[in-house]
Amino acid sequence: PFDVLVVGGGPAGSSAAIYAARKGIRTGIVAERFGGQVQDTLGIENFITTTYTEGPKLVANMEEHVREYEVDIMNSMRAKSLTKNDLFELELENGATLKSKTVVISTGARWRNIGVPGEAEYKNKGVAYCPHCDGPIFAGKDVAVIGGGNSGVEAAIDLAGIVNHVTVIEYAAELKADSVLQDRLKSLPNVTVLTNAKTEEIYGSDKVEGLRYLDLDSGDAKEITLAGVFVQIGLVPNTEWLQGTVEMNKFGEIIVDSHGTSSIPGVFAAGDCTNSAYKQIIISMGSGATASLGAFDHLIRN
Ligand code: FAD
């Protein structure tokens, strides 16, 4: 059996695997797709020590670093369930079962897509999901934020300080964000809020040029000229396969303590699949290290 079995091969899982392997204990990493969300990222400018890198390059660096150690990398394999007998048993979609004394879950998250024409086509060409990551690309330009919940309104406030103008587009009749955020938003001179607005299409040529929406009050089709569209309708943790095992919050994020411990002793979690306050590469790597050290601590005490 493994001493530490890491589930997920993004920044959190890679970091957890390296920290475990450096303790000289048997370490495995199971990943549906090694690299995770970083594989889908174009430019990365906030990974400290590296002024600019690109997702696939950072993933190659991550994999090279993991391969420096005796880590059993099982790529293209999806975990299906986690149970405990004497040891933890991780069942995979392919029918295999892996056994381990401790488990670090780092299965990440995915942005909820709006699913309109143009969204997939213009991803990384004006369609963005992360204001902390991609905001500065749109400095001085006009952008829209789709979604008037907390994440959408926070994104709009953040972007308003960088871009020329922000249009917030909300499908419902009212914004759903906390009132302090709505007040802050309303105080900004370069923000327009559209409610009862149903986004229908993101259009452009080689990059985004605008957005078409249906004004549900008047029934009229309207359009706005834009350089960027931030889709902020939710981040969904990849934890469906753990329903009924570890404790999660109402968003489906695994609840962890300061040592990365979940509600099950011996099961740790890190990165975007947890209730961490912010979701970033550098934060995931830090929490992956924490969870792995937590697992090591657990092993030497039990
Ligand atoms: P992920 O990267 O999501 O990795 C999850 C891993 O788990 C993957 O290997 C996945 O295949 C695997 N997995 C999922 N389910 C299962 C399962 N059932 N069984 C086995 N394996 C499974 N952050 C920044 O700091 N800077 C940026 O510039 C930046 N830009 C971004 C741009 C885009 C387009 C996106 C989508 C995100 C961006 N982020 C950025 C956020 C950053 O990518 C995430 O915070 C980070 O990747 C989270 O790491 P993670 O390891 O927790 O999860």
Residues whose N, C-alpha, C, O or C-beta is under 5 A from the ligand:
A	BS01	FAD	V7 G8 G9 G10 P11 A12 G13 V30 A31 E32 R33 F34 G35 G36 Q37 V38 D40 T41 G43 I44 E45 N46 M77 R78 A79 S106 T107 G108 A109 C130 C133 N238 A270 G271 D272 C273 K279 Q280 I281 I282 S284
